């Protein structure tokens, strides 16, 4: 298989040596040659072969320093890629090409020798929705059609980065090669990046990440908003067998910040399977009760379903304290005592801006006022930011320019900011960052929450009967689609484990891996598993639960269950709180617990039928027997509901 790492001497592409298709190495500066020469042999080989293929004008090995970042931001300002936000300290605004604003799931692929290694075989006539497979031969063709000469006139940046604290046994190292200074500046926020990573790496193996915006200089057409990209040729590929990521054409988000979903989840999950741990789309928070007892919780929700809000919650229940370890990714491994320990492999927050406010997430708002890169939000005339949700906090009368550079006024009929606009901010700035967030050994996980945006039928919270049942809860997750992806509207979608766009291998095998985790611990140490739903609505349309800081009342019940308190009763779907178990004192409005925890028989019978159909159509023969048995048991229980 031809890959950008094995160009010299390889034969493919109609039988011709790949090296014959590539021009000779272009001259780069003496300083660049010296920097590259100082790299370890494996990194140097990666860089050298990429230079030969992509033909950059120069090479810069990133040291991760503040001075380097400042220089890149000045350069991007002069080029019109970013602009400063003088209302804040070292904050910047980027506006992308409107064709480059989201994850490109339809153009994202896992490359394996056999299709079934990547995705289950769907029922005949059904389109598979659990990942996209690409053959090695098709990857050869895609690389050959895009990468030769793609960096002409640009600088190739070498980004050494650590996913997780540098030196932690739970961390992994990657090298990203990119021609985007925006990516460099953002990766400095989102990962531990720089010289110390190269020192920790030595000559060990690493995850190889290649990215190009796909617009060599001089460009034939002017980029929109000064944002170089090539949406017609965009592709994001992953090669698990070789720990490689190859991305072309998009300069935005997880398509280009390859440490994010590409490494942390897709490649990360395949490494985790091989090594016996879990790489998950989960927040991690620490919660301390009034008695000073602290526990850590991991939770999986689809994007824009309140994950960051929960990770940084300001609890309303007196005496409780929440501290944030991470808002998006959890790498978890059982230690020698059978305790599940987790790290946040990221170094920053890449959060959805719209809906974030001092009312919904005051900690996030406090975090983003310095050293933050905003993308596709609106700008106020006094040098600040604006988006939907800040109407009560920002005076729009000062003048607002929307995310596409047009004048904007409230009520003009269009949003000021793109629904998937983002802030990229250092995690260390969060006022409630957990003291152990960079612990090398990770924090001990006592409970795992699954959830989604379900307007009807699903209770506020329930506990799985067992680990196996908990794996079914994760597999059965359904939620409204979000703006992070290409989907339009509020369609209810299956999103198992909040990982549907991020599986690095066959979902059926992923379920087997989760089931096997119970063998790595004892019942006493296994985290309890719960399902939560903050979004259930009354018949009149309003939410039945106030959410946000009031969710601390749900976490209080979760903690009490972890500690063995008998405050639960059995139901058809799992253990739910006993009538007086939730601590509701101090709530501004009365909560209708009967509606909030009702289990409509018709709804749940339809739900089970939908899950049976989904698993049969999408997973088929790869569905583990244990999950089939758990689903059958659920069906028998809900048949008795009224």
JOCORBEL-V884569 format. One record per helix or strand of 3 or more residues. SS is the DSSP state (H for helix, E for strand). FROM is the first residue (numbers start at 1). LEN is the number of residues. Records with the same first field share a line. If there is no record, write none. Layout:
SS = FROM-LEN ; FROM-LEN
This chain:
H = 18-4 ; 30-8 ; 41-14 ; 66-14 ; 105-3 ; 115-4 ; 136-11 ; 181-10 ; 195-7 ; 224-3 ; 231-3 ; 240-3 ; 253-4 ; 259-17 ; 307-5 ; 358-10 ; 396-3 ; 427-3 ; 467-9 ; 496-3 ; 507-14 ; 548-15 ; 593-4 ; 601-18 ; 620-3 ; 625-14
E = 58-4 ; 82-3 ; 92-3 ; 108-4 ; 155-9 ; 172-7 ; 207-6 ; 235-5 ; 244-5 ; 278-3 ; 283-6 ; 294-7 ; 321-6 ; 330-5 ; 340-4 ; 348-5 ; 373-3 ; 378-3 ; 422-5 ; 443-9 ; 461-3 ; 478-3 ; 492-3 ; 528-5 ; 568-3 ; 575-3
